[in-house]
Amino acid sequence: MKHPVRAAWLASSALFLASPVRAQGVYWAWAFEPSVPLGPVRNAVSNASPAGASFGVRYLFERSWSLGIGGHWAEFAQNYSKATYAIEDGAITGAAYRRVWTVSLLAEAHVYLAPDETVSPYLGFGAGASWMKSEVLVTDLTIGDLVHGFAVSPEAGLVIAFDRDMLTPERSAMQSVVTGVRCTFSTAGSRDVSHTSFVGLTVGMLVY
């Protein structure tokens, strides 16, 4: 009886070793996201901003696509030597500081177009809730509105693996650098910022 059992064990082991490794699992993602304001946001701030970041978690299915949740933050600010800002009883003029910050919590899906390669293009899309606050400081008067809305965020870029196993290329990389471009559009708006939109550069990590 020992020989059939041993043969069966060896056969099952060989079958297991010959089967492709499935890359299902949880990946953590974080990134630095400098951004450029678009549309009505430029009514308040026209400068590009290095202040932006994201953090998320993704579940990878069959190496080629993932579903997850991501949180994103961006902030834009600018000083004006002289500006006129409308208020309820008229307008106020003087040196002004404008700031717009936005936070979003999105359900996200990503497709990896070449998961077996060291460099893989990807496409992504997110949708969910967003919050925006537009503030203005003129002389000693501070005015700010916190509003919420619905946001969508398409993105595209490259996933660059740096621990690809040459002996088992079917295994997904455990650590990758992610770089891409993300566009965010949100219905959250207030006063002269009627809605929120900006485009950002994504530079970050994807870690198992």
Residue frames as a rotation matrix with the C-alpha (Angstrom) as fourth column:
MET 1
0.560 0.829 0.000 0.00
0.829 -0.560 0.000 0.00
0.000 0.000 -1.000 0.00
LYS 2
0.226 -0.520 -0.824 2.93
0.379 -0.732 0.566 2.32
-0.898 -0.440 0.032 0.58
HIS 3
-0.720 -0.607 0.338 3.94
0.516 -0.142 0.845 2.46
-0.465 0.782 0.415 -3.08
PRO 4
-0.129 0.730 0.671 0.50
0.882 -0.224 0.414 3.59
0.453 0.646 -0.615 -4.44
VAL 5
0.738 0.396 -0.546 0.23
0.634 -0.683 0.363 6.21
-0.229 -0.614 -0.755 -1.68
ARG 6
-0.073 -0.864 -0.498 3.72
0.348 -0.490 0.799 7.49
-0.935 -0.114 0.337 -2.41
ALA 7
-0.699 -0.163 0.696 3.01
0.709 -0.038 0.704 7.58
-0.088 0.986 0.142 -6.14
ALA 8
0.312 0.900 0.306 -0.22
0.873 -0.398 0.280 9.48
0.374 0.180 -0.910 -5.60
TRP 9
0.630 -0.125 -0.766 1.54
0.473 -0.721 0.507 11.97
-0.616 -0.681 -0.395 -3.32
LEU 10
-0.478 -0.875 -0.074 4.32
0.399 -0.291 0.870 12.54
-0.783 0.386 0.488 -5.87
ALA 11
-0.479 0.366 0.798 1.80
0.845 -0.053 0.532 12.97
0.237 0.929 -0.284 -8.69
SER 12
0.639 0.763 -0.092 -0.26
0.755 -0.600 0.265 15.49
0.147 -0.239 -0.960 -6.73
SER 13
0.313 -0.609 -0.728 2.90
0.374 -0.626 0.684 17.41
-0.873 -0.486 0.032 -5.78
ALA 14
-0.706 -0.595 0.384 4.05
0.554 -0.125 0.823 17.55
-0.441 0.794 0.418 -9.38
LEU 15
-0.064 0.779 0.624 0.62
0.903 -0.220 0.369 18.75
0.425 0.587 -0.689 -10.49
PHE 16
0.737 0.337 -0.586 0.66
0.611 -0.703 0.364 21.45
-0.290 -0.626 -0.724 -7.82
LEU 17
-0.066 -0.869 -0.491 4.14
0.301 -0.486 0.820 22.65
-0.951 -0.094 0.293 -8.78
ALA 18
-0.745 -0.221 0.629 3.26
0.645 0.000 0.764 22.68
-0.169 0.975 0.142 -12.46
SER 19
0.301 0.934 0.192 0.07
0.948 -0.314 0.043 24.70
0.101 0.169 -0.980 -11.95
PRO 20
-0.275 -0.383 0.882 0.32
0.366 -0.890 -0.272 28.46
0.889 0.247 0.385 -12.44
VAL 21
-0.681 -0.020 -0.732 0.44
0.720 -0.205 -0.663 30.49
-0.136 -0.979 0.154 -9.24
ARG 22
0.253 0.829 0.498 -2.71
0.778 -0.480 0.405 32.52
0.575 0.285 -0.767 -8.87
ALA 23
-0.742 -0.635 0.215 -2.13
0.453 -0.712 -0.536 36.11
0.493 -0.301 0.816 -7.81
GLN 24
0.353 0.903 0.247 -5.27
0.272 -0.351 0.896 36.63
0.895 -0.249 -0.369 -5.85
GLY 25
-0.117 -0.387 -0.914 -4.68
0.987 0.061 -0.152 38.65
0.114 -0.920 0.375 -2.74
VAL 26
0.853 0.431 -0.296 -4.75
0.497 -0.844 0.204 42.00
-0.162 -0.321 -0.933 -1.00
TYR 27
-0.210 -0.889 0.408 -2.43
0.892 -0.345 -0.291 44.77
0.399 0.303 0.865 -2.18
TRP 28
0.414 0.235 -0.879 -1.86
0.652 -0.750 0.107 48.10
-0.635 -0.618 -0.464 -0.43
ALA 29
0.048 -0.331 0.942 -1.40
0.893 -0.408 -0.189 51.23
0.447 0.851 0.276 -2.51
TRP 30
0.542 0.122 -0.831 -0.13
0.517 -0.828 0.216 54.67
-0.662 -0.547 -0.512 -1.59
ALA 31
0.038 -0.448 0.893 1.03
0.968 -0.204 -0.143 57.55
0.246 0.871 0.426 -3.74
PHE 32
-0.464 -0.228 -0.856 2.18
0.332 -0.941 0.070 61.14
-0.821 -0.251 0.512 -3.93
GLU 33
-0.010 0.609 0.793 -0.26
0.995 0.085 -0.052 63.07
-0.099 0.788 -0.607 -6.16
PRO 34
-0.665 -0.201 -0.719 0.73
0.157 -0.979 0.129 66.63
-0.730 -0.027 0.683 -7.16
SER 35
-0.019 0.826 0.564 -2.08
0.926 0.228 -0.303 68.23
-0.378 0.516 -0.768 -9.15
VAL 36
-0.987 -0.145 0.072 -3.10
0.162 -0.872 0.462 71.06
-0.004 0.468 0.884 -11.47
PRO 37
-0.363 0.915 -0.175 -6.53
0.162 -0.123 -0.979 72.70
-0.918 -0.383 -0.104 -10.94
LEU 38
-0.870 0.198 0.451 -9.03
0.464 0.022 0.886 72.74
0.165 0.980 -0.110 -13.79
GLY 39
-0.123 0.957 0.263 -12.26
0.688 -0.109 0.718 74.57
0.715 0.269 -0.645 -14.54
PRO 40
0.635 0.537 0.555 -13.91
0.057 -0.749 0.660 76.58
0.770 -0.388 -0.507 -11.75
VAL 41
0.654 -0.470 -0.593 -11.19
0.735 0.212 0.644 75.70
-0.177 -0.857 0.484 -9.22
ARG 42
-0.355 -0.845 0.400 -8.99
0.916 -0.400 -0.034 78.12
0.189 0.354 0.916 -11.14
ASN 43
0.372 0.534 0.759 -11.36
0.249 -0.845 0.473 80.92
0.894 0.013 -0.448 -10.14
ALA 44
0.997 -0.025 0.077 -9.88
-0.081 -0.210 0.974 80.54
-0.009 -0.977 -0.211 -6.67
VAL 45
0.253 -0.951 0.179 -6.42
-0.323 0.092 0.942 79.06
-0.912 -0.296 -0.284 -7.31
SER 46
0.876 0.023 -0.482 -4.58
-0.482 0.113 -0.869 78.78
0.034 0.993 0.110 -10.63
ASN 47
-0.064 -0.997 0.050 -1.29
-0.995 0.060 -0.076 77.42
0.073 -0.055 -0.996 -9.30
ALA 48
0.273 -0.018 -0.962 -0.27
-0.134 0.989 -0.056 73.78
0.953 0.145 0.268 -9.52
SER 49
0.458 -0.021 0.889 0.13
-0.878 -0.166 0.448 72.15
0.138 -0.986 -0.095 -6.12
PRO 50
-0.475 -0.668 -0.573 2.52
-0.477 0.743 -0.470 69.51
0.740 0.049 -0.671 -4.72
ALA 51
-0.726 0.233 0.647 0.09
-0.624 0.172 -0.762 68.88
-0.289 -0.957 0.020 -1.85
GLY 52
0.344 0.852 -0.393 -1.70
-0.918 0.394 0.050 65.63
0.198 0.344 0.918 -2.65
ALA 53
-0.794 -0.575 0.197 -1.65
-0.606 0.775 -0.177 61.98
-0.051 -0.260 -0.964 -1.61
SER 54
0.290 0.886 -0.362 -3.65
-0.818 0.426 0.386 58.77
0.496 0.184 0.848 -1.73
PHE 55
-0.782 -0.421 0.460 -3.96
-0.595 0.726 -0.346 55.51
-0.188 -0.544 -0.817 0.18
GLY 56
0.246 0.919 -0.308 -5.97
-0.962 0.269 0.035 52.46
0.115 0.288 0.951 -0.74
VAL 57
-0.471 -0.285 0.835 -6.40
-0.403 0.911 0.084 48.72
-0.784 -0.297 -0.544 -0.67
ARG 58
0.044 0.425 -0.904 -7.04
-0.994 0.108 0.003 46.44
0.099 0.899 0.427 -3.67
TYR 59
0.142 0.014 0.990 -7.93
-0.256 0.966 0.024 42.79
-0.956 -0.257 0.141 -4.13
LEU 60
-0.400 -0.436 -0.806 -6.22
-0.879 -0.068 0.472 41.35
-0.261 0.897 -0.356 -7.19
PHE 61
0.502 0.631 0.592 -8.11
-0.303 0.769 -0.562 38.79
-0.810 0.103 0.578 -9.28
GLU 62
0.711 -0.149 0.687 -6.23
0.564 0.705 -0.430 36.47
-0.421 0.693 0.586 -11.67
ARG 63
-0.236 -0.962 -0.138 -3.35
0.750 -0.270 0.603 38.97
-0.618 0.039 0.785 -11.97
SER 64
-0.641 -0.085 0.763 -5.17
0.724 -0.398 0.563 41.07
0.256 0.913 0.316 -14.55
TRP 65
-0.128 0.617 0.777 -7.75
-0.008 -0.784 0.621 43.13
0.992 0.073 0.105 -12.64
SER 66
-0.769 -0.162 -0.619 -8.52
0.603 0.140 -0.786 44.38
0.214 -0.977 -0.010 -9.16
LEU 67
0.314 0.847 0.428 -11.27
0.320 -0.519 0.793 45.96
0.894 -0.112 -0.434 -7.08
GLY 68
-0.428 -0.535 -0.729 -10.68
0.863 -0.001 -0.506 48.18
0.270 -0.845 0.462 -4.09
ILE 69
0.799 0.583 -0.143 -11.24
0.593 -0.730 0.339 51.35
0.094 -0.356 -0.930 -2.10
GLY 70
-0.286 -0.937 0.199 -9.06
0.882 -0.339 -0.327 54.46
0.374 0.082 0.924 -2.27
GLY 71
0.660 0.396 -0.639 -8.88
0.628 -0.757 0.179 57.72
-0.412 -0.520 -0.748 -0.36
HIS 72
-0.119 -0.660 0.742 -7.49
0.910 -0.371 -0.185 60.80
0.397 0.653 0.645 -2.12
TRP 73
0.549 0.197 -0.812 -6.56
0.601 -0.769 0.219 64.27
-0.581 -0.608 -0.541 -0.88
ALA 74
-0.208 -0.610 0.764 -5.48
0.903 -0.421 -0.090 67.39
0.377 0.671 0.639 -2.75
GLU 75
0.446 0.293 -0.846 -4.99
0.662 -0.744 0.092 70.99
-0.603 -0.601 -0.525 -1.68
PHE 76
-0.045 -0.381 0.923 -4.50
0.856 -0.491 -0.160 74.18
0.514 0.784 0.349 -3.71
ALA 77
0.486 0.163 -0.859 -3.53
0.694 -0.669 0.266 77.59
-0.532 -0.725 -0.438 -2.31
GLN 78
-0.153 -0.518 0.841 -2.55
0.862 -0.487 -0.143 81.02
0.484 0.703 0.521 -3.64
ASN 79
-0.154 0.018 -0.988 -1.84
0.669 -0.734 -0.118 84.52
-0.727 -0.679 0.101 -2.34
TYR 80
0.204 0.259 0.944 -3.18
0.865 -0.500 -0.049 87.63
0.459 0.826 -0.326 -4.10
SER 81
-0.810 -0.558 -0.181 -1.77
0.580 -0.718 -0.384 91.11
0.084 -0.416 0.905 -3.44
LYS 82
-0.701 0.669 -0.246 -5.20
-0.503 -0.709 -0.494 92.59
-0.505 -0.223 0.834 -4.19
ALA 83
-0.868 0.494 -0.055 -8.49
0.314 0.631 0.710 90.90
0.385 0.598 -0.702 -4.95
THR 84
-0.535 0.797 0.281 -12.21
-0.842 -0.528 -0.108 91.59
0.063 -0.294 0.954 -4.71
TYR 85
-0.935 0.236 -0.263 -14.42
0.249 0.968 -0.018 88.90
0.251 -0.082 -0.965 -3.23
ALA 86
-0.309 0.913 0.266 -18.21
-0.433 -0.384 0.816 88.97
0.847 0.137 0.514 -3.28
ILE 87
-0.975 0.123 -0.183 -20.02
0.219 0.450 -0.866 88.55
-0.024 -0.885 -0.466 0.02
GLU 88
-0.286 0.958 0.011 -23.70
0.956 0.286 -0.060 88.61
-0.061 -0.007 -0.998 0.99
ASP 89
0.487 0.518 -0.703 -23.84
0.578 -0.795 -0.185 92.36
-0.655 -0.316 -0.687 1.61
GLY 90
0.855 -0.207 -0.476 -21.61
-0.446 -0.762 -0.469 93.42
-0.266 0.614 -0.744 -1.28
ALA 91
0.700 -0.701 -0.136 -17.89
0.392 0.537 -0.747 92.85
0.597 0.470 0.651 -1.81
ILE 92
0.828 -0.539 -0.153 -14.60
-0.061 -0.359 0.931 93.20
-0.557 -0.762 -0.331 -0.02
THR 93
0.795 -0.603 0.073 -11.27
0.079 -0.016 -0.997 94.19
0.602 0.798 0.035 -1.55
GLY 94
0.605 -0.671 0.428 -7.77
-0.765 -0.341 0.547 93.67
-0.222 -0.658 -0.719 -0.21
ALA 95
-0.503 -0.803 -0.320 -4.86
-0.821 0.560 -0.114 91.26
0.270 0.206 -0.941 0.00
ALA 96
0.546 0.814 0.200 -6.32
-0.836 0.546 0.060 87.78
-0.060 -0.200 0.978 -0.16
TYR 97
-0.749 -0.639 0.175 -5.35
-0.631 0.768 0.107 84.18
-0.203 -0.030 -0.979 0.48
ARG 98
0.347 0.874 -0.341 -7.38
-0.932 0.361 -0.024 81.49
0.102 0.326 0.940 -1.31
ARG 99
-0.785 -0.548 0.288 -7.35
-0.579 0.815 -0.026 77.81
-0.220 -0.187 -0.957 -0.51
VAL 100
0.392 0.848 -0.357 -9.30
-0.896 0.440 0.062 74.86
0.210 0.296 0.932 -1.92
TRP 101
-0.757 -0.602 0.255 -8.91
-0.635 0.770 -0.064 71.38
-0.158 -0.210 -0.965 -0.53
THR 102
0.285 0.844 -0.454 -10.71
-0.907 0.391 0.157 68.23
0.310 0.367 0.877 -1.53
VAL 103
-0.693 -0.379 0.614 -11.02
-0.574 0.805 -0.151 64.71
-0.437 -0.457 -0.775 -0.15
SER 104
0.159 0.764 -0.625 -12.63
-0.934 0.322 0.156 61.75
0.321 0.559 0.765 -1.88
LEU 105
-0.452 -0.164 0.877 -13.42
-0.492 0.866 -0.092 58.15
-0.744 -0.473 -0.472 -0.93
LEU 106
0.039 0.369 -0.928 -13.81
-0.999 0.008 -0.039 56.04
-0.007 0.929 0.369 -4.06
ALA 107
0.487 0.084 0.870 -14.67
-0.024 0.996 -0.083 52.49
-0.873 0.020 0.487 -5.05
GLU 108
0.105 -0.614 -0.782 -12.02
-0.893 -0.404 0.197 51.65
-0.437 0.678 -0.591 -7.64
ALA 109
0.788 0.051 0.613 -11.42
0.193 0.926 -0.325 49.12
-0.584 0.375 0.720 -10.41
HIS 110
0.117 -0.824 -0.555 -8.14
-0.806 -0.405 0.431 48.59
-0.580 0.397 -0.712 -12.25
VAL 111
0.965 0.085 0.249 -7.20
0.083 0.800 -0.594 46.51
-0.250 0.594 0.765 -15.30
TYR 112
0.121 -0.989 -0.089 -3.56
-0.469 -0.135 0.873 45.49
-0.875 -0.064 -0.480 -15.85
LEU 113
0.725 0.350 -0.592 -2.93
-0.651 0.068 -0.756 45.04
-0.225 0.934 0.277 -19.56
ALA 114
0.351 -0.666 -0.658 0.35
-0.332 0.568 -0.753 43.08
0.875 0.483 -0.022 -19.39
PRO 115
0.806 0.077 0.586 0.48
-0.589 0.011 0.808 41.43
0.055 -0.997 0.054 -15.95
ASP 116
0.854 -0.505 0.124 3.24
0.480 0.857 0.187 38.99
-0.201 -0.100 0.975 -16.94
GLU 117
0.312 -0.755 0.576 5.63
0.553 -0.349 -0.757 41.77
0.773 0.555 0.308 -17.95
THR 118
-0.429 -0.572 -0.699 7.93
0.903 -0.272 -0.332 43.82
0.000 -0.774 0.633 -15.74
VAL 119
-0.899 0.205 -0.387 6.29
-0.175 -0.978 -0.111 47.00
-0.402 -0.032 0.915 -17.06
SER 120
-0.548 0.787 0.285 2.52
0.837 0.522 0.168 46.76
-0.017 0.330 -0.944 -17.40
PRO 121
-0.820 0.397 0.411 0.17
-0.247 -0.895 0.372 49.52
0.516 0.204 0.832 -18.59
TYR 122
-0.658 0.671 -0.341 -3.00
0.732 0.464 -0.499 49.85
-0.176 -0.578 -0.797 -16.54
LEU 123
-0.533 0.624 0.572 -6.37
-0.084 -0.712 0.697 51.58
0.842 0.324 0.432 -16.71
GLY 124
-0.769 0.262 -0.583 -8.46
0.639 0.297 -0.710 52.52
-0.012 -0.918 -0.396 -13.72
PHE 125
-0.337 0.723 0.602 -11.75
-0.045 -0.652 0.757 54.10
0.940 0.229 0.252 -12.75
GLY 126
-0.817 0.088 -0.570 -13.11
0.576 0.177 -0.798 55.28
0.031 -0.980 -0.195 -9.42
ALA 127
-0.260 0.790 0.555 -16.45
-0.043 -0.584 0.810 56.65
0.965 0.187 0.186 -8.24
GLY 128
-0.186 0.232 -0.955 -17.74
0.918 0.387 -0.085 57.72
0.350 -0.892 -0.285 -4.86
ALA 129
0.795 0.544 -0.268 -18.16
0.605 -0.685 0.405 60.53
0.037 -0.484 -0.874 -2.35
SER 130
-0.300 -0.891 0.340 -16.13
0.769 -0.437 -0.467 63.74
0.565 0.122 0.816 -2.22
TRP 131
0.628 0.380 -0.679 -15.84
0.717 -0.622 0.314 66.75
-0.303 -0.684 -0.663 0.05
MET 132
-0.152 -0.654 0.741 -14.53
0.776 -0.543 -0.320 70.20
0.612 0.527 0.590 -0.86
LYS 133
0.487 0.247 -0.838 -13.79
0.729 -0.644 0.233 73.31
-0.482 -0.724 -0.493 1.19
SER 134
0.051 -0.396 0.917 -13.17
0.730 -0.612 -0.305 76.67
0.682 0.684 0.258 -0.43
GLU 135
0.419 0.009 -0.908 -11.69
0.814 -0.446 0.372 79.31
-0.401 -0.895 -0.194 1.86
VAL 136
0.167 -0.405 0.899 -10.77
0.530 -0.731 -0.429 82.95
0.831 0.548 0.093 1.41
LEU 137
0.214 -0.191 -0.958 -8.95
0.898 -0.346 0.270 85.17
-0.383 -0.919 0.097 3.88
VAL 138
0.055 -0.117 0.992 -9.29
0.592 -0.796 -0.127 88.88
0.804 0.594 0.025 3.10
THR 139
-0.166 -0.261 0.951 -7.79
-0.562 -0.768 -0.309 91.27
0.811 -0.585 -0.020 5.67
ASP 140
-0.816 -0.129 0.564 -9.31
-0.570 0.338 -0.748 89.97
-0.094 -0.932 -0.350 8.95
LEU 141
0.214 0.972 0.095 -12.30
-0.876 0.234 -0.422 88.23
-0.433 0.008 0.902 7.38
THR 142
-0.895 -0.436 0.088 -12.30
-0.371 0.841 0.394 84.47
-0.246 0.320 -0.915 6.76
ILE 143
0.213 0.962 -0.173 -15.03
-0.910 0.131 -0.393 82.87
-0.355 0.241 0.903 4.65
GLY 144
-0.841 -0.516 -0.162 -15.26
-0.540 0.785 0.304 79.15
-0.030 0.343 -0.939 4.03
ASP 145
0.317 0.948 -0.022 -17.78
-0.940 0.311 -0.142 76.58
-0.128 0.066 0.990 2.85
LEU 146
-0.798 -0.467 0.382 -17.56
-0.434 0.884 0.174 72.81
-0.419 -0.027 -0.908 3.30
VAL 147
0.264 0.890 -0.373 -19.68
-0.926 0.125 -0.357 70.93
-0.271 0.439 0.856 0.76
HIS 148
-0.439 -0.358 0.824 -19.97
-0.159 0.934 0.321 67.36
-0.884 0.009 -0.467 -0.50
GLY 149
0.266 0.515 -0.815 -20.76
-0.916 -0.127 -0.380 65.76
-0.299 0.848 0.438 -3.82
PHE 150
0.779 0.023 0.626 -20.25
0.130 0.972 -0.197 62.81
-0.613 0.235 0.755 -6.15
ALA 151
0.160 -0.834 -0.528 -16.89
-0.808 -0.418 0.415 62.23
-0.567 0.361 -0.741 -7.82
VAL 152
0.958 -0.071 0.277 -15.55
0.209 0.834 -0.510 60.15
-0.195 0.547 0.814 -10.71
SER 153
0.405 -0.898 -0.170 -11.86
-0.705 -0.425 0.567 59.62
-0.582 -0.109 -0.806 -11.37
PRO 154
0.988 -0.151 0.036 -10.43
0.136 0.726 -0.674 57.85
0.076 0.671 0.738 -14.45
GLU 155
0.421 -0.907 -0.018 -6.71
-0.659 -0.320 0.681 57.12
-0.623 -0.274 -0.733 -14.54
ALA 156
0.966 -0.245 -0.080 -4.02
0.113 0.682 -0.722 55.44
0.231 0.689 0.687 -16.66
GLY 157
0.479 -0.856 0.196 -0.36
-0.871 -0.436 0.225 54.67
-0.107 -0.278 -0.954 -16.18
LEU 158
0.157 -0.574 -0.803 2.32
-0.374 0.718 -0.587 52.03
0.914 0.393 -0.102 -15.69
VAL 159
0.887 -0.037 0.459 2.99
-0.412 0.384 0.826 49.42
-0.207 -0.923 0.326 -13.01
ILE 160
0.292 -0.883 -0.367 6.72
-0.589 0.136 -0.796 48.67
0.753 0.449 -0.481 -12.83
ALA 161
0.993 0.084 -0.088 7.62
0.004 0.701 0.713 45.51
0.121 -0.708 0.695 -10.91
PHE 162
0.271 -0.957 0.102 11.02
-0.799 -0.283 -0.530 45.42
0.537 0.062 -0.842 -9.25
ASP 163
-0.361 -0.427 0.830 10.93
-0.773 0.634 -0.010 41.96
-0.521 -0.645 -0.558 -7.65
ARG 164
0.590 0.564 -0.577 9.88
-0.802 0.489 -0.342 39.85
0.089 0.665 0.741 -10.62
ASP 165
0.143 -0.482 0.865 10.92
-0.421 0.761 0.493 36.22
-0.896 -0.435 -0.094 -10.06
MET 166
-0.179 -0.288 -0.941 12.68
-0.983 0.014 0.182 34.96
-0.039 0.958 -0.285 -13.20
LEU 167
-0.976 -0.213 0.039 12.21
-0.214 0.977 -0.012 31.32
-0.035 -0.020 -0.999 -12.09
THR 168
-0.428 0.901 0.074 8.45
0.837 0.426 -0.344 31.69
-0.341 -0.085 -0.936 -11.66
PRO 169
-0.995 -0.048 0.085 7.39
0.080 -0.896 0.436 34.49
0.056 0.441 0.896 -14.04
GLU 170
-0.297 0.955 0.019 3.74
0.400 0.106 0.910 33.55
0.867 0.278 -0.414 -13.63
ARG 171
-0.005 0.258 -0.966 3.86
0.997 -0.073 -0.025 34.88
-0.077 -0.963 -0.257 -10.07
SER 172
0.698 0.302 0.649 2.76
0.388 -0.922 0.011 38.48
0.602 0.244 -0.760 -9.71
ALA 173
-0.406 -0.861 0.308 5.26
0.227 -0.421 -0.878 40.93
0.885 -0.287 0.367 -8.32
MET 174
0.065 0.373 -0.925 4.98
0.984 0.130 0.122 41.52
0.166 -0.919 -0.359 -4.59
GLN 175
0.119 -0.108 -0.987 6.20
0.425 -0.893 0.149 45.12
-0.897 -0.437 -0.060 -4.88
SER 176
-0.040 -0.070 0.997 5.77
0.989 -0.148 0.029 47.56
0.146 0.987 0.075 -7.74
VAL 177
-0.751 -0.148 -0.644 6.19
0.214 -0.976 -0.026 51.23
-0.624 -0.158 0.765 -8.50
VAL 178
0.114 0.855 0.506 3.09
0.961 0.035 -0.275 52.91
-0.253 0.518 -0.817 -9.92
THR 179
-0.706 -0.264 -0.657 3.19
0.125 -0.960 0.252 56.04
-0.697 0.096 0.710 -12.04
GLY 180
-0.391 0.649 0.653 0.31
0.918 0.218 0.332 57.54
0.073 0.729 -0.681 -13.97
VAL 181
-0.946 0.217 0.243 -2.15
-0.186 -0.972 0.142 60.36
0.267 0.089 0.960 -14.51
ARG 182
-0.495 0.817 -0.295 -5.48
0.860 0.413 -0.300 60.73
-0.123 -0.402 -0.907 -12.69
CYS 183
-0.768 0.379 0.517 -8.34
-0.113 -0.874 0.472 63.12
0.631 0.303 0.714 -13.53
THR 184
-0.681 0.550 -0.484 -10.92
0.700 0.293 -0.651 63.94
-0.216 -0.782 -0.584 -10.87
PHE 185
-0.673 0.593 0.442 -14.35
-0.147 -0.693 0.706 65.49
0.725 0.410 0.553 -11.49
SER 186
-0.711 0.420 -0.563 -16.70
0.700 0.349 -0.623 66.23
-0.065 -0.838 -0.542 -8.58
THR 187
0.049 0.838 0.544 -20.09
0.619 -0.453 0.642 67.88
0.784 0.305 -0.541 -8.23
ALA 188
0.294 0.013 -0.956 -18.97
0.914 -0.297 0.277 69.44
-0.280 -0.955 -0.099 -4.93
GLY 189
-0.426 -0.421 0.801 -18.96
0.677 -0.736 -0.027 73.21
0.600 0.531 0.598 -5.37
SER 190
0.325 0.493 -0.807 -19.52
0.877 -0.476 0.062 76.50
-0.353 -0.728 -0.587 -3.60
ARG 191
0.421 -0.073 -0.904 -19.61
-0.009 -0.997 0.077 80.19
-0.907 -0.024 -0.421 -4.60
ASP 192
0.437 -0.263 -0.860 -17.15
-0.853 -0.426 -0.303 80.85
-0.287 0.866 -0.410 -7.44
VAL 193
-0.812 -0.579 -0.073 -15.96
-0.578 0.779 0.244 77.21
-0.085 0.240 -0.967 -7.37
SER 194
0.060 0.990 -0.129 -19.12
-0.998 0.058 -0.018 75.69
-0.011 0.130 0.991 -8.85
HIS 195
0.991 0.130 -0.034 -17.63
-0.127 0.989 0.081 72.22
0.045 -0.076 0.996 -9.11
THR 196
0.371 -0.896 0.242 -14.27
-0.602 -0.034 0.798 70.57
-0.707 -0.442 -0.552 -8.48
SER 197
0.975 -0.154 0.163 -11.93
0.224 0.696 -0.682 69.23
-0.009 0.701 0.713 -11.15
PHE 198
0.408 -0.909 -0.092 -8.19
-0.827 -0.410 0.385 68.72
-0.388 -0.081 -0.918 -11.40
VAL 199
0.853 -0.265 -0.449 -5.60
-0.081 0.784 -0.616 66.46
0.515 0.561 0.647 -13.02
GLY 200
0.615 -0.608 0.502 -2.79
-0.715 -0.162 0.680 64.90
-0.332 -0.777 -0.535 -11.06
LEU 201
0.036 -0.715 -0.698 0.40
-0.625 0.529 -0.574 62.91
0.780 0.457 -0.428 -11.44
THR 202
0.897 0.279 0.342 0.51
-0.441 0.575 0.689 59.66
-0.004 -0.769 0.639 -9.46
VAL 203
-0.034 -0.923 -0.383 3.84
-0.463 0.354 -0.812 58.32
0.885 0.150 -0.440 -8.16
GLY 204
0.289 0.252 0.923 3.60
-0.957 0.109 0.270 55.58
-0.033 -0.962 0.273 -5.59
MET 205
-0.816 -0.577 0.027 3.87
-0.576 0.809 -0.116 51.95
0.045 -0.110 -0.993 -4.51
LEU 206
0.450 0.860 -0.243 1.77
-0.788 0.510 0.344 48.80
0.420 0.037 0.907 -4.77
VAL 207
-0.629 -0.756 0.181 2.75
-0.711 0.465 -0.528 46.25
0.315 -0.460 -0.830 -2.13
TYR 208
0.051 0.597 -0.800 1.42
-0.084 0.801 0.593 42.77
0.995 0.037 0.091 -1.33
